[in-house]
Amino acid sequence: MIDAHPSRWKHRLLTAGAALTLGLGAVVAPATGAAAGPESTLPSGNTDYRTLADYENDMAELAAEHPTLVKPITLPYKTTSGRTVRGIEISRNVQANDGKPVFVDVGMHHGNEWPSGEMTMEFAIDLVKNSRTPYVANLLDRARVVVVPVVNVDGFVRNRRQTDTNTDMNRNYGLGWTPLSSAGAAPW
């Protein structure tokens, strides 16, 4: 069992009369993507966390099925371990160079926080599925949405918070970055 509270808080919580019975069991990375089981209300219909291959396949499928609405993108720099970071761009007439404003939605700065990647991917799927509704159509006529579900590919592959160079991507932005013992040695 993994204790739901860091040890430094355990004494304080017990002293305050809190009962520490919440446990998470053995938390491990999922072995497969969408699995049969309980009915899902997510746009994708998934009922399980995705693997990296699942994310890449889902994005490729969206681009192949909706070529005027979705195009695949690859970030210009590989990870420190040489992995490619992929995403998609969503907009009406997506192949045009039209100068529309861009909204960027990036998930999984921490490689072991799977829901952030799921929310980002589900948002993309929802936009595409609802692209003909008036509200979403208006958005996609006026803007571009760039979605990168897994920005910390190395951390996701290893199921850890930091990158392979021990950088916390959610703390180490170049602007205003201050060294912290938990954040890594430099901005990413």
C-alpha positions in Angstrom: 0.0 0.0 0.0 1.2 3.5 -0.8 0.4 6.0 2.0 -1.9 8.7 0.7 -0.1 11.4 2.8 3.6 12.2 2.8 5.3 11.1 6.0 6.0 14.7 7.1 2.3 15.3 7.3 1.4 12.0 9.0 2.3 13.2 12.6 0.5 16.5 12.1 -2.6 14.7 10.9 -2.6 12.1 13.6 -2.1 14.7 16.2 -5.1 16.6 14.8 -7.2 13.4 15.1 -7.3 12.5 11.5 -7.8 8.8 10.6 -5.3 7.7 8.0 -7.1 4.8 6.4 -7.1 6.0 2.8 -4.7 3.9 0.7 -4.2 3.7 -3.0 -3.0 0.1 -3.3 -0.4 -0.8 -5.8 -0.3 2.0 -8.3 1.3 0.9 -11.6 1.2 2.2 -15.1 -1.6 0.7 -17.2 -0.6 -2.1 -19.6 -3.2 -1.4 -22.3 -5.5 1.4 -23.6 -9.2 1.3 -23.9 -10.5 -1.9 -22.4 -13.9 -3.5 -22.2 -15.7 -2.9 -18.9 -17.8 -0.2 -17.4 -19.6 2.2 -19.8 -17.7 5.4 -20.4 -19.1 8.9 -20.7 -15.8 10.2 -22.2 -15.9 11.5 -25.8 -13.5 8.6 -26.8 -15.4 6.0 -24.9 -12.3 4.9 -23.1 -12.5 3.3 -19.7 -8.8 3.0 -19.0 -5.7 5.1 -19.1 -3.8 5.3 -22.5 -0.3 4.1 -23.2 2.0 6.3 -25.3 1.2 4.2 -28.3 -2.6 4.7 -27.6 -2.1 8.5 -27.5 -0.1 8.5 -30.8 -2.6 6.2 -32.5 -5.6 8.3 -31.3 -4.0 11.5 -32.6 -3.1 9.8 -36.0 -6.6 8.5 -36.3 -8.1 11.9 -35.7 -5.8 13.4 -38.4 -6.5 10.6 -40.9 -10.3 10.8 -40.4 -10.5 14.6 -40.4 -7.7 15.9 -42.7 -9.3 19.4 -43.1 -9.8 19.8 -39.4 -6.8 18.0 -37.7 -3.2 17.8 -38.6 -0.4 16.0 -36.7 2.5 18.0 -35.3 5.8 17.2 -33.9 7.5 19.5 -31.5 10.8 20.8 -32.9 13.1 19.2 -30.2 13.3 15.6 -29.0 13.4 14.8 -25.3 16.8 14.5 -23.6 16.5 10.7 -24.2 15.8 11.2 -27.9 12.0 10.6 -27.9 9.7 12.5 -30.2 6.9 14.7 -28.7 3.8 14.6 -30.7 0.5 16.5 -30.8 -2.2 17.7 -33.1 -3.5 21.0 -34.4 -7.3 21.5 -34.7 -8.9 24.3 -36.7 -11.3 24.8 -39.7 -9.1 24.5 -42.8 -6.2 23.4 -40.6 -3.7 23.2 -43.5 -4.1 27.0 -44.3 -1.5 29.5 -43.1 -4.2 32.0 -42.0 -2.7 33.8 -38.9 -5.5 32.7 -36.5 -4.7 33.0 -32.8 -3.5 29.8 -31.2 -4.6 28.1 -28.0 -2.1 25.5 -26.7 -3.2 22.7 -24.3 -0.3 20.7 -23.0 -0.8 17.7 -20.7 1.3 15.5 -18.5 4.1 17.8 -17.4 4.6 15.2 -14.7 4.9 11.8 -16.4 3.1 10.0 -13.6 0.0 12.2 -13.5 -2.0 10.3 -16.1 -5.3 12.2 -15.8 -3.7 15.4 -17.2 -2.9 13.6 -20.5 -6.3 12.0 -20.6 -8.1 15.3 -20.1 -6.0 16.9 -22.9 -6.7 14.1 -25.3 -10.4 13.9 -24.5 -10.7 17.7 -25.0 -9.2 17.2 -28.5 -11.6 14.3 -29.3 -14.5 16.3 -28.0 -13.6 19.3 -30.2 -13.4 17.1 -33.3 -16.6 15.2 -32.5 -18.5 18.5 -31.9 -16.9 20.5 -34.7 -20.2 21.1 -36.5 -22.1 22.4 -33.4 -22.4 26.2 -33.6 -20.3 27.0 -30.6 -17.3 24.7 -31.5 -17.6 25.6 -35.2 -17.4 29.3 -34.4 -14.3 28.6 -32.2 -12.6 26.5 -34.9 -13.4 29.1 -37.6 -11.6 31.8 -35.5 -8.8 30.0 -33.7 -6.3 27.1 -33.8 -6.1 24.6 -30.9 -2.8 22.8 -30.5 -3.0 19.8 -28.2 0.0 17.9 -26.8 -1.3 15.2 -24.4 2.1 14.0 -23.2 4.8 16.7 -23.1 7.0 14.8 -20.6 7.3 11.6 -22.8 10.4 10.4 -20.8 8.7 10.7 -17.5 5.5 9.0 -18.9 7.5 6.1 -20.3 9.3 5.6 -16.9 6.2 6.5 -14.8 7.9 9.2 -12.9 7.4 12.9 -12.3 10.6 14.3 -13.7 12.3 14.0 -17.1 15.3 11.7 -17.6 17.5 14.6 -16.5 15.6 14.9 -13.3 13.9 18.2 -14.4 10.4 19.0 -13.1 8.8 20.4 -16.3 6.0 21.9 -14.3 8.4 24.0 -12.2 11.3 24.7 -14.5 10.1 27.2 -17.0 12.8 29.5 -18.4 11.1 32.7 -17.3 11.4 33.4 -13.6 12.7 29.9 -12.8 14.3 29.6 -9.4 16.3 26.5 -8.3 14.4 24.3 -5.9 15.7 21.0 -4.5 12.7 19.2 -6.0 12.7 20.9 -9.4 16.0 19.9 -11.0 19.2 21.8 -11.9 18.0 24.0 -14.8 15.0 25.1 -16.8 13.8 22.7 -19.6 
